[in-house]
Structures are given as C-alpha cells and as structure tokens.
Amino acid sequence: MTLADYVIEMLNITKEFPGIKANDDITLQLKRGEIHALLGENGAGKSTLMSVLFGLYQPEKGCIKKNGQVVEIKNPNDANALNIGMVHQHFKLVECFSVLDNIILGVEPNKLGFLQKKEAREKVLRLSEQYGLKVDLDALVEDISVGMQQRTEILKMLYRDNEILIFDEPTAVLTPQEIDELMQIMKNLAAEGKSILFISHKLAEIMAVADRCTVLRKGKYIGTVETKNTTVEELSAMMVGRQVNFKVDKAPAQPGEVVLDVQHVTVPSKLHKNNAVKDVSFQVRRGEIVCLAGIEGNGQTQFIHALTGLDAMSAGTITLCGKDISKAPIRQRSKDGMSHIPEDRHKHGLVLDFTLEQNMVLQRYWQPQFQKGGFIKFDAVREYSDRLIEQYDVRSGQGSVTVARSMSGGNQQKAIVAREIDKDPELLIAVQPTRGLDVGAIEYIHQQIVAVRDAGKAVLLVSLELDEVMNLSDRILVMYEGEIVGQFDPKTVTVEELGLYMAGAKRMEL
C-alpha cells in the first residue's frame, strides 16, 4: 500500500481536557473512497477525535496528514479549504433560513457584490439529483423533518466540494426508513470517490455500510478491523471490553391496578390548524411497560408534553393514581409520582450550565433530605450525586462538579435516567431513553426500566427504535397522525407488521 492511498492520516493524536484524556495516542488512517466507521462507547473520544480533524480542537500531540503531506488545521475554515466537511450530531443550521440559504451560507456566489442565487440553486439541484438527496430548497429549516435537515447538512458539504465527509452519529435522530435511505446515500457518495468517516455505536449499521472499523475505548485505540471479517459480537466486546447481552431478560408482566388513565386527550398543533393529538385514550397499569411507537412527527412529542405538563391540552382528562392531574403544574405532577426522561435532553432534561450535582437534585432540592430552614445541605447533595454517578457509570472529567454542557451526549442521558428512576416514581415516562447510547449503556438502562416495572410501578415508553420497542415493551400502541391506530403484543407481532401501521398503511378499530 503506498502512502498516497491514505487520503487522511491522524497519527498519535493526544487531546486533553480538565481531568480527562479524551484522546490518548490515537492513530486513524482513512483510505480513498472507503467508508470507515469509528466505534466506541459514550465518552470514548470519537467526537473529540473528529473535532480535532475538523479544526474545532487543537491536539496536544500528534499530526494530521492529507495525501501523505503534513497539514495544519487551526479552524473549520482550514478544514473546508482541505475539502474536509462535517455533519454534527446536533445539526448546525439556521432555523429561520430556507434550505438553500443554509446550504450556501458562508460561500454565497456573487458577481460585483450581488448575490447569484440562480447558479447556486442549479448546482444544488444537480447535486441532489446525483446523490439521491431530495429536499425542498425553499422550505424553512424550522418546518422540515429531522431527516430533511440532515440531507441539508450533507448538501452543504457537497456544495463546498468536500472530498472527506465526517458523519457524527448521523442516525441518532432518524426513523428506520430514513436510516436505510442514508445508508444508500453514503454508499453512493463512496462510489463517487468520496471518503467517509462515520461515527456510530449502532453495530448493525456499521456492519451494513462500513468497509473498515476503528474501535476506541476510554480514549485509547483498541484496533482496526475489516467489517467483512468480523461479527457484531466481536465488535461489541472490543468496544466495551466484555460480552454484551443483546436480549432484554424479563419475566412476563403481571399487570395490576391502573396507574395512568388517559381519556379523550386532544392537543392543538403549534404548526398548523389541525390538532397534533386527536382523542387519544388508553391506560397503563402497575407492573407493565406500555410502548407508544410511531415515526417521528406523529404527535408523540405533543402528547407527552401535555401528559407531563409542558403544554396544555384542549380536551380530555389525565388521571394519575386516581387523582385528576389534567391541569396540575409540573412540580405537582412530579410530587404525585410522575418521572419524565424527556426527548430533548438539552431543552427539557438538563440545565446545561449547572453542575452535574445541581442537575441531579433539580426536582428535589426542597425536600428535607436536601434542605433545612430554606438552606441547601450541600454535603447531602454531593453525597447523593456521587452515589448516582457511580451507580449509573456517568463518566465526566470532574465528577459531581462537572458542568453538564461539557459532558458527552450519552453521559448527559445517563445522568437524566439516573435522576428520574431514583425518584422512585409511580409512573415512569421514558421518551427515547437510550437515544445516542452505546450497547453497554443500553443494556444497563433496559435492566433499570424492567426493574421499575418489576417493583410494581407503571412505565410508559416512547421509542422510535423498533428493536427497543419489541424487546422492552409488554404492550405496544402505534400512533399515526395523532391517533392510536393499533394495539399489539410484542410476542406475536412482526416488525414488518408494526412498520405498516406506523406508516399509516393499516389501522385497527379500537
């Protein structure tokens, strides 16, 4: 193999943050025209390594070569000049701009200072045809689905003629159908000679699309393997350092009395005149996990917001443990025994500029355990936070005093799960509880959710991950366009059958 066959080489990269070596002497080599996966647990240093390549961070040690020549990448503009582009895990788009304006932002074509949008539009249309990336160029970003936002990000890279494309957790927010489309897009890009670095911890996707896979664990390089010569089990053992159980071990459910009773709930939409949720009724009992499944954007988010008190509903009643909480404020719902792992961990789950320990007691700081005479007992808060961090393996540079914003997405998620389950709720509402988590963490959180059920509590799960829906739930309700269109037993239904209901092709009379 000659040197020039590697389009990018990252050699002996070391990057440190306060209290943590995020990348410890890592070497990664990307061949021209290959899809190369970067695999590792939450906080293994994957995003950090890619941020070094994209110029967002400067490494303490090591060098980067492009086509065998050492290059300096001090910022993202340097990266773009070297034809390196990146789609971030949390998209970097201007919400109130159109798709086209986002794509050309920063490299607007002009003649004598006048914007030449027509040429830009033609180039973008050509690219979208060539790579199978259909988007509405005139739609505002705030009005389009997450999958479309991602296509916008990919077109943004292609518009800049980038040759090396970095995808950071690109499927974390996509539906199963959108994931299949993205995989096809990535293969098309590689076939056209683009080189792709693909951060993921979804093993099935890596096996399906990557040529080679480099594994990181706790900031160290573990090895690089050809995907055709390996198995999902081998990769997961490299990633977490032990064998992982992919099946959820649980005894059959023993449903008891009704904990949550939802009757005829209707929620107005903020986007259009129709209702986002239409006349939904169901019950969740003690000792069972009921899953609300559906493709993103079918009213689940609005329904959960109404249920947890984040938004108002226009009709219907919600009863928790026999008490009507339809109009109760959020704190009252929490006191009455409701816990909520929210869908958007940044917006509703954490105060990002608070420390980890402050986030851990957000809903409990007024309880006698944590305050006396209106003064917070800081030692009690620290002790409590330290216990949860250890129990749930929340990894952070400085433990309880780490600022939440500085942690990896997966560890932010673990902190929220720890806080909500430890409140010992009567009803646990878990929305996408394992979004962005690695197999080891998913296994642990699934065990915790089953333990809540087995302690005689009720669990309402909302998930887009069909594996999770099938593995974890005792009963499945499918939501389509704001209505419940089917009820299933996960032991007897197939994924294909669920998919038909989720896409609106079939419905039951309930």
GIKA-V734689 format. One record per residue. N is the residue number from 1. RES is the residue in three letters. PSI is psi as a letter, one per 40 degrees, with the letter a starting at -180 (none if undefined). NEAR is the number of other C-alpha atoms within 12 Angstrom. D_LAST is the distance of its C-alpha to the last C-alpha in whole Angstrom. Layout:
# GIKA-V734689
N;RES;PSI;NEAR;D_LAST / N;RES;PSI;NEAR;D_LAST
This chain:
# GIKA-V734689
1;MET;h;7;63 / 2;THR;i;10;65 / 3;LEU;d;17;64 / 4;ALA;e;17;63 / 5;ASP;d;19;60 / 6;TYR;h;25;58 / 7;VAL;d;35;57 / 8;ILE;h;41;56 / 9;GLU;h;31;58 / 10;MET;h;36;57 / 11;LEU;h;28;60 / 12;ASN;f;23;60 / 13;ILE;h;35;58 / 14;THR;h;30;58 / 15;LYS;h;33;56 / 16;GLU;i;23;56 / 17;PHE;i;23;55 / 18;PRO;h;16;56 / 19;GLY;e;15;55 / 20;ILE;h;25;54 / 21;LYS;h;27;55 / 22;ALA;d;39;52 / 23;ASN;h;39;54 / 24;ASP;g;30;56 / 25;ASP;f;27;58 / 26;ILE;h;40;56 / 27;THR;h;31;57 / 28;LEU;h;39;54 / 29;GLN;h;38;55 / 30;LEU;h;41;53 / 31;LYS;i;33;54 / 32;ARG;h;31;54 / 33;GLY;e;28;51 / 34;GLU;i;35;49 / 35;ILE;h;42;46 / 36;HIS;h;43;47 / 37;ALA;i;47;44 / 38;LEU;h;49;45 / 39;LEU;i;52;43 / 40;GLY;i;46;43 / 41;GLU;i;42;42 / 42;ASN;h;42;41 / 43;GLY;e;40;44 / 44;ALA;e;40;46 / 45;GLY;e;42;48 / 46;LYS;d;43;46 / 47;SER;d;42;45 / 48;THR;d;39;49 / 49;LEU;d;47;51 / 50;MET;d;44;49 / 51;SER;d;34;50 / 52;VAL;d;38;53 / 53;LEU;d;47;53 / 54;PHE;e;39;52 / 55;GLY;e;27;55 / 56;LEU;d;23;53 / 57;TYR;i;27;54 / 58;GLN;h;27;58 / 59;PRO;i;33;59 / 60;GLU;d;19;61 / 61;LYS;i;21;62 / 62;GLY;i;26;62 / 63;CYS;i;29;62 / 64;ILE;h;37;60 / 65;LYS;i;28;61 / 66;LYS;h;31;60 / 67;ASN;f;23;62 / 68;GLY;e;21;64 / 69;GLN;h;17;65 / 70;VAL;h;17;65 / 71;VAL;i;24;63 / 72;GLU;h;25;63 / 73;ILE;g;29;59 / 74;LYS;d;21;60 / 75;ASN;i;20;56 / 76;PRO;d;24;54 / 77;ASN;d;22;56 / 78;ASP;d;19;58 / 79;ALA;d;33;55 / 80;ASN;d;30;54 / 81;ALA;d;24;58 / 82;LEU;e;31;58 / 83;ASN;f;28;55 / 84;ILE;h;38;52 / 85;GLY;i;38;49 / 86;MET;h;43;46 / 87;VAL;h;36;42 / 88;HIS;i;30;42 / 89;GLN;d;32;39 / 90;HIS;h;25;38 / 91;PHE;i;28;39 / 92;LYS;g;19;42 / 93;LEU;i;31;41 / 94;VAL;h;21;42 / 95;GLU;d;20;39 / 96;CYS;e;16;40 / 97;PHE;i;22;42 / 98;SER;i;25;41 / 99;VAL;d;37;40 / 100;LEU;d;37;44 / 101;ASP;d;34;45 / 102;ASN;d;36;44 / 103;ILE;d;41;45 / 104;ILE;e;35;49 / 105;LEU;h;25;49 / 106;GLY;d;17;52 / 107;VAL;f;22;54 / 108;GLU;h;23;54 / 109;PRO;h;23;56 / 110;ASN;i;15;59 / 111;LYS;h;11;62 / 112;LEU;f;7;64 / 113;GLY;e;8;62 / 114;PHE;h;10;59 / 115;LEU;h;18;56 / 116;GLN;g;18;55 / 117;LYS;d;22;52 / 118;LYS;d;19;52 / 119;GLU;d;18;53 / 120;ALA;d;28;51 / 121;ARG;d;28;48 / 122;GLU;d;18;49 / 123;LYS;d;25;50 / 124;VAL;d;36;46 / 125;LEU;d;27;45 / 126;ARG;d;19;47 / 127;LEU;d;30;46 / 128;SER;d;30;42 / 129;GLU;d;16;43 / 130;GLN;d;18;45 / 131;TYR;e;29;42 / 132;GLY;f;23;39 / 133;LEU;g;33;38 / 134;LYS;h;25;36 / 135;VAL;i;33;36 / 136;ASP;h;24;37 / 137;LEU;d;33;40 / 138;ASP;e;21;40 / 139;ALA;i;21;37 / 140;LEU;i;24;37 / 141;VAL;d;31;36 / 142;GLU;e;20;34 / 143;ASP;e;23;32 / 144;ILE;i;26;31 / 145;SER;i;25;29 / 146;VAL;d;29;31 / 147;GLY;d;32;31 / 148;MET;d;31;33 / 149;GLN;d;41;35 / 150;GLN;d;41;36 / 151;ARG;d;43;37 / 152;THR;d;43;39 / 153;GLU;d;40;41 / 154;ILE;d;45;42 / 155;LEU;d;43;43 / 156;LYS;d;39;45 / 157;MET;d;38;47 / 158;LEU;d;35;47 / 159;TYR;d;37;49 / 160;ARG;e;32;51 / 161;ASP;f;24;52 / 162;ASN;i;27;51 / 163;GLU;d;35;52 / 164;ILE;h;45;51 / 165;LEU;h;46;47 / 166;ILE;h;43;46 / 167;PHE;h;39;42 / 168;ASP;h;37;41 / 169;GLU;f;40;38 / 170;PRO;e;43;36 / 171;THR;e;39;33 / 172;ALA;d;35;32 / 173;VAL;e;34;30 / 174;LEU;i;33;29 / 175;THR;i;29;25 / 176;PRO;d;28;26 / 177;GLN;d;24;26 / 178;GLU;d;26;29 / 179;ILE;d;30;31 / 180;ASP;d;20;31 / 181;GLU;d;26;33 / 182;LEU;d;34;35 / 183;MET;d;31;36 / 184;GLN;d;22;37 / 185;ILE;d;31;39 / 186;MET;d;41;41 / 187;LYS;d;27;42 / 188;ASN;d;26;43 / 189;LEU;d;34;45 / 190;ALA;d;28;47 / 191;ALA;d;18;48 / 192;GLU;e;21;49 / 193;GLY;e;21;52 / 194;LYS;i;33;50 / 195;SER;h;38;50 / 196;ILE;h;46;47 / 197;LEU;h;50;46 / 198;PHE;h;47;43 / 199;ILE;h;44;42 / 200;SER;i;41;39 / 201;HIS;f;45;38 / 202;LYS;h;37;35 / 203;LEU;d;36;37 / 204;ALA;d;26;35 / 205;GLU;d;33;36 / 206;ILE;d;39;39 / 207;MET;d;32;40 / 208;ALA;d;26;38 / 209;VAL;d;34;40 / 210;ALA;i;38;43 / 211;ASP;d;32;47 / 212;ARG;i;33;48 / 213;CYS;h;46;47 / 214;THR;h;38;49 / 215;VAL;h;41;47 / 216;LEU;i;42;48 / 217;ARG;h;33;48 / 218;LYS;f;30;49 / 219;GLY;e;32;51 / 220;LYS;i;32;53 / 221;TYR;h;32;53 / 222;ILE;d;29;52 / 223;GLY;i;25;52 / 224;THR;h;28;51 / 225;VAL;i;28;50 / 226;GLU;h;23;49 / 227;THR;d;30;45 / 228;LYS;e;16;46 / 229;ASN;e;15;48 / 230;THR;i;23;46 / 231;THR;i;19;42 / 232;VAL;d;28;40 / 233;GLU;d;21;41 / 234;GLU;d;23;44 / 235;LEU;d;42;43 / 236;SER;d;35;41 / 237;ALA;d;28;44 / 238;MET;d;33;46 / 239;MET;d;40;44 / 240;VAL;e;30;44 / 241;GLY;e;20;47 / 242;ARG;i;15;45 / 243;GLN;i;17;42 / 244;VAL;h;23;39 / 245;ASN;h;21;36 / 246;PHE;e;25;33 / 247;LYS;i;18;30 / 248;VAL;h;27;29 / 249;ASP;h;19;30 / 250;LYS;i;23;28 / 251;ALA;i;17;27 / 252;PRO;i;20;24 / 253;ALA;i;27;22 / 254;GLN;g;20;23 / 255;PRO;h;24;20 / 256;GLY;b;21;22 / 257;GLU;i;20;21 / 258;VAL;h;25;19 / 259;VAL;d;36;21 / 260;LEU;h;40;18 / 261;ASP;h;30;16 / 262;VAL;h;33;15 / 263;GLN;h;23;14 / 264;HIS;f;25;13 / 265;VAL;h;34;15 / 266;THR;h;35;17 / 267;VAL;h;36;20 / 268;PRO;i;25;22 / 269;SER;i;27;24 / 270;LYS;e;17;27 / 271;LEU;d;14;28 / 272;HIS;a;10;27 / 273;LYS;d;10;26 / 274;ASN;i;15;22 / 275;ASN;i;25;20 / 276;ALA;d;34;19 / 277;VAL;h;37;16 / 278;LYS;h;30;14 / 279;ASP;f;27;12 / 280;VAL;h;39;11 / 281;SER;h;28;10 / 282;PHE;i;33;10 / 283;GLN;i;35;13 / 284;VAL;h;40;16 / 285;ARG;i;33;18 / 286;ARG;i;32;22 / 287;GLY;f;34;23 / 288;GLU;i;40;20 / 289;ILE;h;49;19 / 290;VAL;h;44;16 / 291;CYS;h;43;16 / 292;LEU;h;50;15 / 293;ALA;i;48;16 / 294;GLY;i;42;17 / 295;ILE;i;35;20 / 296;GLU;h;34;22 / 297;GLY;e;30;22 / 298;ASN;f;33;18 / 299;GLY;e;36;18 / 300;GLN;d;42;18 / 301;THR;d;36;22 / 302;GLN;d;38;21 / 303;PHE;d;44;18 / 304;ILE;d;40;21 / 305;HIS;d;31;24 / 306;ALA;d;35;22 / 307;LEU;d;44;21 / 308;THR;e;41;25 / 309;GLY;e;27;27 / 310;LEU;d;24;28 / 311;ASP;i;24;26 / 312;ALA;i;30;25 / 313;MET;i;35;22 / 314;SER;e;22;22 / 315;ALA;i;23;20 / 316;GLY;i;27;18 / 317;THR;i;30;19 / 318;ILE;h;35;19 / 319;THR;h;31;21 / 320;LEU;h;38;23 / 321;CYS;f;28;24 / 322;GLY;e;20;24 / 323;LYS;h;20;25 / 324;ASP;h;22;24 / 325;ILE;e;31;25 / 326;SER;d;33;23 / 327;LYS;e;25;27 / 328;ALA;i;26;29 / 329;PRO;i;20;31 / 330;ILE;d;24;31 / 331;ARG;d;22;33 / 332;GLN;d;21;32 / 333;ARG;d;33;29 / 334;SER;d;28;31 / 335;LYS;d;23;33 / 336;ASP;e;27;30 / 337;GLY;f;33;29 / 338;MET;h;38;27 / 339;SER;i;42;28 / 340;HIS;h;44;27 / 341;ILE;h;44;28 / 342;PRO;i;37;28 / 343;GLU;d;34;27 / 344;ASP;h;27;31 / 345;ARG;d;33;33 / 346;HIS;d;25;36 / 347;LYS;d;13;35 / 348;HIS;e;21;33 / 349;GLY;d;34;34 / 350;LEU;i;37;37 / 351;VAL;h;26;40 / 352;LEU;d;25;42 / 353;ASP;e;17;46 / 354;PHE;i;22;45 / 355;THR;i;29;47 / 356;LEU;d;42;44 / 357;GLU;d;41;45 / 358;GLN;d;35;44 / 359;ASN;d;40;41 / 360;MET;d;43;40 / 361;VAL;e;37;41 / 362;LEU;d;28;39 / 363;GLN;e;29;37 / 364;ARG;e;27;39 / 365;TYR;e;26;43 / 366;TRP;e;19;43 / 367;GLN;i;20;43 / 368;PRO;d;15;46 / 369;GLN;d;21;46 / 370;PHE;e;27;47 / 371;GLN;i;18;49 / 372;LYS;h;14;51 / 373;GLY;f;11;53 / 374;GLY;e;12;51 / 375;PHE;h;16;52 / 376;ILE;h;21;50 / 377;LYS;g;21;51 / 378;PHE;d;20;52 / 379;ASP;d;16;53 / 380;ALA;d;24;49 / 381;VAL;d;31;47 / 382;ARG;d;27;49 / 383;GLU;d;22;49 / 384;TYR;d;29;45 / 385;SER;d;35;45 / 386;ASP;d;30;47 / 387;ARG;d;22;45 / 388;LEU;d;31;42 / 389;ILE;d;34;43 / 390;GLU;d;18;45 / 391;GLN;d;22;42 / 392;TYR;e;32;39 / 393;ASP;f;27;42 / 394;VAL;h;40;42 / 395;ARG;h;36;45 / 396;SER;i;39;47 / 397;GLY;d;27;51 / 398;GLN;f;21;52 / 399;GLY;b;30;49 / 400;SER;d;32;48 / 401;VAL;e;28;50 / 402;THR;h;34;49 / 403;VAL;h;26;47 / 404;ALA;d;36;44 / 405;ARG;d;26;44 / 406;SER;e;30;46 / 407;MET;i;38;44 / 408;SER;i;34;42 / 409;GLY;d;38;39 / 410;GLY;d;42;37 / 411;ASN;d;38;40 / 412;GLN;d;43;38 / 413;GLN;d;46;35 / 414;LYS;d;47;36 / 415;ALA;d;49;38 / 416;ILE;d;47;35 / 417;VAL;d;47;33 / 418;ALA;d;41;36 / 419;ARG;d;38;36 / 420;GLU;d;40;32 / 421;ILE;d;39;32 / 422;ASP;e;33;35 / 423;LYS;e;29;34 / 424;ASP;g;28;33 / 425;PRO;i;33;29 / 426;GLU;d;38;27 / 427;LEU;h;45;24 / 428;LEU;h;52;25 / 429;ILE;h;42;23 / 430;ALA;h;49;24 / 431;VAL;h;43;24 / 432;GLN;f;40;25 / 433;PRO;d;46;28 / 434;THR;e;47;30 / 435;ARG;h;40;30 / 436;GLY;e;38;34 / 437;LEU;i;37;35 / 438;ASP;i;39;37 / 439;VAL;d;39;36 / 440;GLY;d;34;38 / 441;ALA;d;38;36 / 442;ILE;d;38;33 / 443;GLU;d;28;33 / 444;TYR;d;29;35 / 445;ILE;d;37;32 / 446;HIS;d;37;29 / 447;GLN;d;26;31 / 448;GLN;d;32;31 / 449;ILE;d;45;28 / 450;VAL;d;35;27 / 451;ALA;d;28;30 / 452;VAL;d;34;28 / 453;ARG;d;40;25 / 454;ASP;e;26;28 / 455;ALA;e;25;30 / 456;GLY;f;28;27 / 457;LYS;i;38;25 / 458;ALA;i;45;22 / 459;VAL;h;50;21 / 460;LEU;h;51;19 / 461;LEU;h;45;20 / 462;VAL;h;43;20 / 463;SER;i;43;21 / 464;LEU;e;40;22 / 465;GLU;h;38;24 / 466;LEU;d;32;22 / 467;ASP;d;25;25 / 468;GLU;d;35;24 / 469;VAL;d;41;20 / 470;MET;d;34;21 / 471;ASN;d;34;24 / 472;LEU;d;46;23 / 473;SER;i;42;19 / 474;ASP;d;38;18 / 475;ARG;i;36;14 / 476;ILE;h;42;13 / 477;LEU;h;41;11 / 478;VAL;h;45;11 / 479;MET;h;45;12 / 480;TYR;h;33;14 / 481;GLU;f;33;16 / 482;GLY;e;37;14 / 483;GLU;i;38;11 / 484;ILE;h;37;8 / 485;VAL;e;34;7 / 486;GLY;i;33;7 / 487;GLN;h;33;8 / 488;PHE;i;30;11 / 489;ASP;h;26;14 / 490;PRO;d;28;17 / 491;LYS;d;16;20 / 492;THR;e;15;18 / 493;VAL;i;23;17 / 494;THR;i;19;19 / 495;VAL;d;24;20 / 496;GLU;d;18;20 / 497;GLU;d;23;17 / 498;LEU;d;38;16 / 499;GLY;d;30;18 / 500;LEU;d;23;17 / 501;TYR;d;31;13 / 502;MET;d;39;16 / 503;ALA;e;26;18 / 504;GLY;e;23;15 / 505;ALA;d;16;16 / 506;LYS;i;20;13 / 507;ARG;i;24;9 / 508;MET;i;20;6 / 509;GLU;h;9;4 / 510;LEU;none;14;0
